[in-house]
Amino acid sequence: MLFPAALGIGLPLGIGFAAIGSGIGIGLLGKGAMEAMGRQPEILPKLQVAMIIGFGFAEALTIYAFVTMFFLQGRIG
């Protein structure tokens, strides 16, 4: 298989996997935060800050994959 053909197949699949992984990670992080808020409501302000930072890190991985796709897209054609 030629390199451009592999990129043409791999880039969309990689973005899809990155988005799925990010969605699962954000979902699990939100689930854990909601359970913790239900058990200890007084920790809400600290937990919200940590949860939002975690959401940002999980979403950043997908954005990095998206940017990498645009850099490598020029090598397809």
C-alpha angles and dihedrals in degrees: 000000000000122000095244091050091050090050091048090057100033101048097060091042091050092051090048093051091046091052093047091048092048091049092050091047094049091046093052091045091051092046092052092047093050092050091049091049090051092052098042113019092175092069092060099113095050092042094051092054092050091045094052092048089050091050089052093051092047092049092045091064090059091047090052090052090049093051091047089053090057091049092051095040090081090064094059098075 
